[in-house]
Amino acid sequence: MLQFVRVPNSEVHQWGTLLYQVQNLKPQAVGYWSLSEIESEIKNSTSNLCLEMLDQKIEGFIFYTQSSLGNENVVLIEIRHWAVKSKGRGRGTQFFKEFLKHFESFSHKSIEFNLEVSSKNPAAIRLYQKLGFVQVGQRKAYYKDGSDAYLFRKN
């Protein structure tokens, strides 16, 4: 079940720690965010947080921004970071699909999703392509490990 939340400033560290643990990645893993990066994103006033809840536990999360760029008929969603606890069981795919569907249900508006992914993350690239995302750009040596960032878009 999707749950959209705003984290009070007094709870940033507590939430940051919870989301950091959901990531379930080693520091050298592709897509890893440090605790300080997660806390910084929580504090970011333009960032939103969507949770995947199962039995009252956080199973996944997505940080995203939402804007209209001055056009009331277009909603731009930039997916900043996402992670799920269980990998390889289809839960991440299902969660991501539910997130997209939530915004696509705004039938009276045009929705554009944007994200970036490391060139060293072929599983994520395949998922995005399967869900209708198209690569629209590339940033050379963008990440700390020297990998490129592929820019994807879905309308």
N, C-alpha and C positions, 0 to 999 in steps of 0.2 A: 504494500500500500504506500502510495506517495504521500509525503508530508512536507509542506513548505514552511520553513521556520526563519525567524530573525533571532539571532543570539544576542542577549543583553551583554554589554561591555563587561559586566561583573562576572560573566560566565565564559569568557573567551578561552581561558586556559583549560577549563574543564571540558568544553566542547572540542577544543583543539586536540586534546589528548584522546578523546573518544574517536574522533575522525582519523587521527593518525594511526590508531590501532586497527581500524577498519581497513585501512590501506593494505595491511598485511604484506608489506614488501620490504626487502632488504635495501639499505641505503644506496647500493650501487645498481638497483633495478631500474629498468626503463620506466619512466612515469612516476618515479618516487618524488614525493614532496616532504620536506622536513617539517617538524612540528612548528618551527617558527614561520615557515611559508604558509602552512595551514592557518595558524593564528592570524597572520597578516591578512590573509584572504577573508577570514571571518570579520575582521575589523574594517575591511574595505567597504565604504558606504554604498558603492555601486554594485557590490557582489550580493548574490542571492544564494540560498542554500536549499536544496531539495534532498530529502532523505527517503531511502527505501526501508520501510519498517516491516519486520516479521516477528510476531509474538512479542511485541513491545521492545524489540531490540533493533538497533541500527545495523542493517545489512549492507548498505551502500549509501553513497552521497554524490551529489553533483554541485559544483560551484558554477554559477553562470551569471551573466549580466543580461539585462533586458532593456531595450530602448526602441524608440520609434523614429529616430533621426529626423524629427520634424514632420513626418508623414504619418498621420493617424491611421492609415490603412495598412501600414507595414509594421510588423514587429520583428526586430532583429534580436536573436538570441545568440550570445557568444558563450560557448561552453568552455570554461576555464580549466577545470580539472574534475575528474570523477574516478571513483574506485568502488569496488565491491569486495566483501569479505570472502565469498566463495568463488574461486576461479575454476573455469573448466566445466561448469555444471549448467551453463545457460542462464544463470541468474542475472549476470551482468547484461547480457543481451536483452532479456526481458525487462529489466529495470530501465535500460536506455530507451527501449521501444515505448514503454509507458510514459517516460518523460517527454519524448517527442510527440506522442499522441495527445498528451495533456495540452500542449500548445497548438497542435494542429486542429484541436476541437474549436478553436476560435475561428469558425468558418467565415465570418465576415471580414477577416483580416488576412493579409498575405504574410506568411511566416518565413523567415530566412534564418537558418541555423549555420553558425560558423564555429570551427574548431581547428586546432592544430595538433599534430601527432608526430612523434619522433619517427624518423625513417628506420629506426631499429626496433620498431614495435609492429611487426607484420600482422599479428593477431588483431590488434586494434584497427589497422588499416583495412583488413578484410571485413571486419564488422561494419565499419563506416560505409564501405562500398556496398555491402550487402543491404544496408539500410537506405541507400539512395544518395549518399554523399558523393560528391565529385571533387577531385583534387583541382584546385584553382591557383595554386602557387606553391612556392618553396622558399624557405629561408636557409641559406647555406650555413653550416656549422653553428646553428642557433643555440643548441643545448650545451650544458657544461661538459658533457662527454664528447663534444665535437660533432654529434649527429645533426643532420638536417631536420628542419621542421617542415612537414607537409601541411599545407593549408587546405582544408576541406570546406565545402558548402553544400547545403541542401535547401532547396526552395519548396 
